[in-house]
């Protein structure tokens, strides 16, 4: 009897998981054109091909649904960044980290735009992104200390952190469409190239590697 119940629940759980993923995908799609406040539960389930009952069973509220979208994005971005740390030579890290961050902001532009606006209105929904940024910054500092074979000083850590704050800030401005000057539009490839250049320069200035001088004989 117990085995029969378990066998019956397995397909239900798979269907529930599939419905959850369809609703999350629908949310990301709808956020490309509208803020979360302009999207109704009915909009989400219509695009996902699910039901209102399924939505409330899986998420409870629209706020929890939105928080799930943000958490999923932050978790995925952190996992990719950590994989980059593990498989990238140190001198290529800055370029790879910028590329990954830019791609993430392009992929989730609508979600990030709405998250920023919710954050500015006092919502705690930005917290997973803050934690993600802290983890990536801390891992970069750890890798840098291994590269230098010494611990960083407090001021050096602060300067490295500033470089990451600058990176995330310029990407947030890009998401909100603030990186334009009337008649000038920055091409995507130039934006990434210049962002990489400035981010790398900030990191180099944070902890300059002085050349080793040969001792006089």
C-alpha positions in Angstrom: 0.0 0.0 0.0 2.8 2.4 1.0 4.7 1.6 -2.3 1.5 2.3 -4.2 1.1 5.7 -2.6 4.8 6.6 -3.3 4.4 5.6 -6.9 1.3 7.7 -7.2 3.1 10.8 -5.7 6.2 10.6 -7.9 4.4 11.7 -11.1 2.5 14.3 -9.2 5.8 15.7 -7.8 7.3 15.8 -11.3 4.2 17.6 -12.7 4.4 20.1 -9.8 8.1 20.7 -10.5 7.4 21.2 -14.2 4.6 23.6 -13.4 6.8 25.6 -11.0 9.5 25.9 -13.7 7.0 27.0 -16.3 5.7 29.7 -14.0 9.2 31.0 -13.2 10.0 31.1 -16.9 6.8 33.0 -17.6 7.7 35.5 -14.9 11.1 36.1 -16.4 9.5 36.5 -19.8 6.9 39.0 -18.6 9.5 41.0 -16.7 11.2 41.8 -20.0 8.4 44.3 -20.7 6.8 45.1 -17.3 7.7 45.6 -13.6 6.5 43.0 -11.2 3.8 45.4 -9.8 2.3 45.5 -13.3 2.1 41.7 -13.6 -0.8 39.7 -12.1 -0.9 36.1 -11.0 -3.4 35.6 -13.9 -0.8 36.9 -16.4 1.8 34.4 -15.0 -0.4 31.3 -15.1 -1.8 32.3 -18.6 1.7 32.4 -20.1 2.8 29.3 -18.1 -0.3 27.3 -19.0 -0.9 26.5 -15.4 -3.6 27.4 -12.9 -4.1 30.0 -10.2 -4.4 27.2 -7.6 -1.1 25.8 -8.7 0.6 29.2 -8.4 -0.6 29.7 -4.8 0.2 26.1 -3.9 3.8 26.5 -5.1 4.6 30.1 -4.1 1.9 31.3 -1.7 2.1 35.0 -2.7 3.4 37.0 -5.6 6.1 38.5 -3.4 7.4 35.0 -2.7 7.3 34.2 -6.4 9.4 37.3 -7.2 11.8 36.5 -4.4 12.2 33.0 -5.8 13.1 34.5 -9.2 15.7 36.7 -7.6 17.2 33.9 -5.5 17.4 31.5 -8.4 19.2 34.1 -10.6 21.7 35.0 -7.8 22.4 31.3 -7.0 23.0 30.5 -10.7 25.3 33.5 -11.1 27.3 32.6 -8.0 27.7 29.0 -9.2 29.0 30.1 -12.6 31.4 32.6 -11.0 32.8 29.9 -8.6 33.3 27.6 -11.5 35.2 30.4 -13.3 37.4 30.8 -10.3 38.2 27.1 -10.3 39.1 26.8 -14.0 40.6 30.2 -14.9 44.3 31.4 -14.6 44.5 34.3 -12.2 45.6 36.8 -14.9 42.4 36.1 -16.8 40.0 36.3 -13.9 39.0 39.9 -14.2 38.1 39.5 -17.9 36.1 36.3 -17.2 34.3 37.8 -14.2 33.2 40.9 -16.2 32.0 38.8 -19.1 30.0 36.6 -16.8 28.5 39.6 -15.0 27.6 41.4 -18.2 26.0 38.3 -19.7 24.0 37.8 -16.5 22.7 41.3 -16.6 21.7 41.0 -20.2 19.9 37.7 -19.7 18.0 38.9 -16.6 17.7 42.6 -17.5 14.0 42.8 -16.9 14.2 40.9 -13.6 17.1 43.0 -12.4 15.4 46.3 -13.4 12.3 45.4 -11.4 14.5 44.2 -8.5 16.4 47.5 -8.4 13.2 49.5 -8.3 11.7 47.3 -5.6 15.0 47.7 -3.6 14.8 51.5 -4.0 11.3 51.4 -2.6 12.5 49.6 0.6 11.9 46.0 -0.3 14.5 43.4 1.0 14.4 41.5 -2.3 17.9 42.7 -3.2 19.5 40.7 -0.3 20.4 37.5 -2.3 22.2 39.7 -4.9 24.1 41.4 -2.1 25.1 38.1 -0.6 26.1 36.8 -4.1 28.3 39.8 -4.7 30.0 39.4 -1.3 30.8 35.8 -1.9 32.3 36.5 -5.3 34.4 39.4 -3.9 35.6 37.2 -1.0 36.6 34.4 -3.4 38.5 36.9 -5.5 40.4 38.1 -2.5 41.2 34.5 -1.5 42.5 33.8 -5.0 44.5 37.0 -5.0 46.1 36.2 -1.6 47.1 32.7 -3.0 48.5 34.4 -6.1 50.6 36.9 -4.0 51.4 34.3 -1.4 50.5 36.8 1.4 47.4 38.0 3.2 46.0 41.3 2.0 46.0 44.4 4.2 42.7 45.8 5.3 43.0 48.8 2.9 43.9 46.5 0.0 40.7 44.5 0.7 38.7 47.7 0.8 40.1 48.7 -2.6 39.3 45.3 -4.1 35.8 45.5 -2.8 35.5 49.0 -4.3 36.3 47.6 -7.7 33.5 45.1 -7.4 31.1 47.7 -6.1 32.0 49.8 -9.2 31.4 46.9 -11.5 28.0 46.1 -10.1 27.1 49.8 -10.0 27.9 50.4 -13.7 25.9 47.2 -14.6 22.9 48.4 -12.6 23.0 51.8 -14.4 23.1 49.9 -17.7 20.0 47.9 -16.7 18.1 51.1 -15.8 19.2 52.7 -19.1 21.3 55.4 -17.4 24.5 54.8 -19.4 23.5 56.9 -22.4 24.3 60.5 -23.5 21.5 61.8 -25.8 22.9 61.1 -29.3 25.4 58.6 -28.1 24.7 54.9 -27.8 27.4 52.6 -26.4 27.7 49.3 -28.5 27.5 46.2 -26.4 31.0 45.0 -27.3 32.5 48.4 -26.5 30.7 48.5 -23.2 32.1 45.1 -22.1 35.6 46.0 -23.4 35.8 49.3 -21.5 34.2 47.8 -18.4 36.8 45.1 -18.4 39.6 47.7 -18.8 38.4 49.9 -16.0 37.6 47.0 -13.6 41.1 45.5 -14.3 42.7 48.8 -13.7 40.9 49.3 -10.4 42.0 45.8 -9.2 45.6 46.5 -10.2 45.6 49.8 -8.4 44.1 48.1 -5.3 47.1 45.8 -5.0 49.9 46.8 -7.3 52.4 44.1 -7.9 55.8 45.7 -7.5 58.6 44.3 -9.7 61.3 42.4 -7.7 64.5 44.4 -7.8 67.8 42.5 -8.1 70.1 43.0 -5.2 73.4 44.9 -6.0 76.4 42.6 -5.9 
